[in-house]
Amino acid sequence: MSRAHALVAGGGTGIGLACARALTAAGYSVTVLGRREAPLLAAVASGAAAGLLVADAGSPPPLQAFSVLVNAAGVAESAPFHRTPAEMFQRALEVNLLAAVALTHAVLPGMLAAGHGRVVHIASTAALRGYPYTTAYTASKHALLGFCRALALEVAAKGVTVNAVCPGFTETAIVADSIARIAARTGRGDAEARAELTRHNPQGRLVQPDEVAAAVLYLCGDGAAAVNGVALPIAGGEI
């Protein structure tokens, strides 16, 4: 198994695509995984990745050949709690927690056999604090962080690290959808709706995907061998 072979789940768009680009630029051979083929093909065509796997992150094929897993697959829905059905909690847990568990199950045996591996899950500042109207999302991200911290201790002596990166509101399609929902719900313009999110960041802006990718790249490298079980906020000082 090559120590430079990385799998990026959710690697066709947003933070995942930025991570794929950063890893490729650093010399990793990157495979992007996702359910939709078109963005994965675009990632390969752009040079962000060397290969692709069309698969559901929650039920991946055997993935023994990877020494790095970056999981950027996720879903974000919001609603007041009294209008949040059990199905929304189920979707959040299936994608944000159980898919992470399935991906880790798939890659970990190969990492342990090789005595080296890096697992980085993209969590959120919602793994570290609460936000109104996001009970399902926040609960799922807290669960993801708990999973990372517990597994990190299990594999600490075996050459494998498990960490979480916790971005604040980031310039992605998911956040663009959130801005549109805020504007529709409140009657505000897009600029005002955007300001509702940027106010959480003391720098007064949205985080950029490349900034998240830079942190992920560090955690995947040999220089981060002693960084394990960490939740790293990328949020301009919000956390």
C-alpha positions as CSV (number, residue, x, y, z in Angstrom):
1,M,0.0,0.0,0.0
2,S,1.4,3.4,-1.0
3,R,1.6,5.9,1.8
4,A,0.6,8.5,-0.7
5,H,-2.7,7.0,-1.8
6,A,-5.7,9.1,-0.6
7,L,-9.4,8.7,-0.8
8,V,-11.6,11.8,-0.6
9,A,-15.3,11.0,0.0
10,G,-17.5,13.8,-1.2
11,G,-14.5,14.9,-3.3
12,G,-16.5,16.2,-6.3
13,T,-17.6,19.5,-4.8
14,G,-17.0,22.1,-2.1
15,I,-14.6,21.3,0.7
16,G,-14.0,17.7,-0.6
17,L,-12.9,19.0,-4.0
18,A,-10.6,21.6,-2.3
19,C,-9.1,18.8,-0.3
20,A,-8.6,16.6,-3.4
21,R,-6.8,19.5,-5.1
22,A,-4.6,20.2,-2.2
23,L,-3.6,16.5,-1.7
24,T,-2.9,16.1,-5.4
25,A,-0.7,19.2,-5.4
26,A,1.2,17.8,-2.5
27,G,2.0,14.6,-4.4
28,Y,-0.7,12.2,-3.3
29,S,-2.5,10.0,-5.7
30,V,-6.1,10.9,-5.0
31,T,-9.3,9.0,-5.7
32,V,-12.6,10.9,-5.2
33,L,-15.7,9.0,-4.1
34,G,-19.4,10.1,-4.3
35,R,-22.8,9.1,-5.5
36,R,-23.0,11.5,-8.5
37,E,-20.6,10.7,-11.3
38,A,-20.6,14.0,-13.1
39,P,-18.8,16.1,-10.4
40,L,-16.3,13.2,-9.9
41,L,-15.5,13.1,-13.6
42,A,-15.1,16.9,-13.6
43,A,-12.6,16.6,-10.6
44,V,-10.6,14.0,-12.6
45,A,-10.7,16.1,-15.8
46,S,-9.5,19.2,-13.9
47,G,-6.5,17.3,-12.5
48,A,-7.8,17.5,-8.9
49,A,-7.9,13.7,-8.7
50,A,-6.4,10.7,-10.4
51,G,-9.4,8.4,-10.2
52,L,-12.9,8.1,-9.0
53,L,-15.3,5.7,-7.3
54,V,-19.1,6.1,-7.8
55,A,-20.5,4.8,-4.6
56,D,-22.6,5.7,-1.6
57,A,-20.3,6.7,1.3
58,G,-22.7,4.7,3.6
59,S,-22.0,1.5,1.8
60,P,-18.6,1.7,0.2
61,P,-16.8,-1.1,-1.6
62,P,-13.7,-2.7,0.1
63,L,-11.1,0.1,0.3
64,Q,-7.9,-1.6,1.5
65,A,-5.5,0.3,-0.7
66,F,-5.7,3.7,0.9
67,S,-3.4,5.2,3.5
68,V,-5.4,8.4,3.8
69,L,-9.1,8.9,4.2
70,V,-10.6,12.4,4.0
71,N,-14.4,12.3,4.5
72,A,-16.2,15.4,3.4
73,A,-19.5,13.8,2.6
74,G,-22.3,15.4,4.6
75,V,-25.8,16.8,4.7
76,A,-27.2,19.9,6.4
77,E,-30.8,20.6,6.9
78,S,-32.4,23.1,9.3
79,A,-35.8,23.7,10.9
80,P,-37.2,24.8,14.2
81,F,-37.1,21.8,16.5
82,H,-40.9,21.6,16.6
83,R,-40.9,21.2,12.8
84,T,-38.0,18.8,12.7
85,P,-39.3,15.3,12.1
86,A,-37.6,12.1,13.1
87,E,-36.7,11.5,9.5
88,M,-34.5,14.6,9.5
89,F,-32.5,13.2,12.4
90,Q,-32.3,9.9,10.6
91,R,-30.9,11.5,7.4
92,A,-28.4,13.5,9.4
93,L,-27.2,10.5,11.3
94,E,-27.0,8.3,8.3
95,V,-24.9,10.7,6.3
96,N,-22.9,12.6,8.9
97,L,-22.2,9.7,11.3
98,L,-22.9,6.3,9.9
99,A,-21.4,7.0,6.5
100,A,-18.2,8.1,8.3
101,V,-18.3,4.9,10.3
102,A,-18.7,2.8,7.1
103,L,-15.9,4.5,5.3
104,T,-13.6,4.2,8.3
105,H,-14.5,0.5,8.6
106,A,-13.6,0.0,4.9
107,V,-10.1,1.7,5.0
108,L,-8.9,0.9,8.5
109,P,-7.9,-2.7,8.1
110,G,-5.4,-1.8,5.4
111,M,-4.0,1.1,7.4
112,L,-3.5,-1.1,10.5
113,A,-1.8,-3.8,8.4
114,A,0.6,-1.2,6.9
115,G,1.2,0.4,10.3
116,H,0.4,3.8,8.9
117,G,-2.8,5.8,8.2
118,R,-4.5,9.1,8.4
119,V,-8.3,9.5,8.9
120,V,-9.7,13.0,8.7
121,H,-13.4,13.6,9.0
122,I,-14.9,17.0,8.1
123,A,-17.1,17.9,11.1
124,S,-18.2,21.5,11.8
125,T,-18.2,24.1,14.5
126,A,-21.6,22.5,15.1
127,A,-19.7,19.6,16.6
128,L,-18.4,22.0,19.2
129,R,-21.3,24.2,20.0
130,G,-25.0,24.6,19.2
131,Y,-26.8,26.7,16.6
132,P,-30.5,27.4,16.7
133,Y,-32.7,25.5,14.2
134,T,-30.0,22.8,13.6
135,T,-30.8,20.2,16.2
136,A,-30.5,17.2,13.8
137,Y,-27.4,18.5,12.1
138,T,-25.7,19.5,15.4
139,A,-26.5,16.2,17.1
140,S,-25.0,14.3,14.1
141,K,-21.8,16.4,14.1
142,H,-21.4,16.0,17.9
143,A,-21.8,12.2,17.4
144,L,-19.2,12.3,14.6
145,L,-16.7,14.0,16.9
146,G,-17.3,11.5,19.6
147,F,-16.6,8.7,17.2
148,C,-13.3,10.3,16.1
149,R,-12.1,10.9,19.6
150,A,-12.9,7.3,20.7
151,L,-11.4,5.6,17.7
152,A,-8.3,7.8,17.9
153,L,-7.5,6.2,21.3
154,E,-8.0,2.7,19.9
155,V,-5.5,3.1,17.1
156,A,-3.1,5.5,18.7
157,A,-0.3,3.0,19.1
158,K,-0.7,1.5,15.7
159,G,0.5,4.3,13.4
160,V,-2.9,5.6,12.6
161,T,-4.4,9.0,13.6
162,V,-8.0,10.0,13.5
163,N,-8.9,13.7,13.6
164,A,-11.8,16.0,12.8
165,V,-11.7,19.4,11.1
166,C,-14.4,21.8,12.2
167,P,-15.1,24.5,9.7
168,G,-17.4,27.4,10.4
169,F,-19.7,28.6,7.7
170,T,-17.8,28.0,4.5
171,E,-18.2,29.3,1.0
172,T,-19.9,26.1,-0.5
173,A,-23.1,25.2,-2.3
174,I,-24.6,24.0,1.1
175,V,-24.1,27.4,2.6
176,A,-25.4,29.1,-0.6
177,D,-28.5,27.1,-0.1
178,S,-28.7,28.2,3.5
179,I,-28.4,31.9,2.5
180,A,-31.2,31.4,-0.1
181,R,-33.4,29.8,2.6
182,I,-32.8,32.6,5.0
183,A,-33.6,35.2,2.3
184,A,-36.8,33.4,1.4
185,R,-37.9,32.9,5.0
186,T,-37.2,36.4,6.2
187,G,-37.7,38.5,3.0
188,R,-34.2,39.8,3.3
189,G,-31.9,40.3,0.3
190,D,-29.0,37.9,-0.3
191,A,-26.5,40.3,1.2
192,E,-28.4,40.6,4.4
193,A,-28.9,36.8,4.6
194,R,-25.2,36.3,4.0
195,A,-24.4,38.7,6.8
196,E,-26.5,36.6,9.1
197,L,-24.0,33.8,8.7
198,T,-20.8,35.9,8.5
199,R,-21.6,37.5,11.8
200,H,-20.7,34.3,13.5
201,N,-17.1,34.6,12.3
202,P,-15.1,37.3,14.2
203,Q,-13.3,38.0,10.9
204,G,-16.6,38.9,9.4
205,R,-16.5,36.5,6.5
206,L,-17.1,33.0,5.3
207,V,-14.3,30.5,5.5
208,Q,-12.9,29.4,2.1
209,P,-12.7,25.7,1.1
210,D,-9.0,26.0,0.4
211,E,-8.5,27.1,4.0
212,V,-10.1,24.0,5.3
213,A,-8.1,21.9,2.8
214,A,-4.8,23.4,4.1
215,A,-5.7,22.1,7.6
216,V,-6.6,18.7,6.2
217,L,-3.3,18.5,4.3
218,Y,-1.4,19.2,7.5
219,L,-3.2,16.5,9.4
220,C,-2.5,14.0,6.6
221,G,1.2,14.6,6.7
222,D,4.1,13.0,8.6
223,G,4.5,16.3,10.6
224,A,1.1,15.6,12.3
225,A,2.0,12.1,13.5
226,A,1.5,13.3,17.1
227,V,-1.8,15.0,16.4
228,N,-4.5,12.5,17.2
229,G,-8.1,12.8,18.4
230,V,-8.2,16.5,17.8
231,A,-11.1,18.7,16.7
232,L,-9.5,21.6,14.8
233,P,-11.7,24.6,14.3
234,I,-11.3,26.6,11.1
235,A,-13.6,29.5,11.9
236,G,-11.8,32.8,12.3
237,G,-11.8,32.6,16.1
238,E,-15.5,31.7,16.5
239,I,-14.5,28.7,18.6
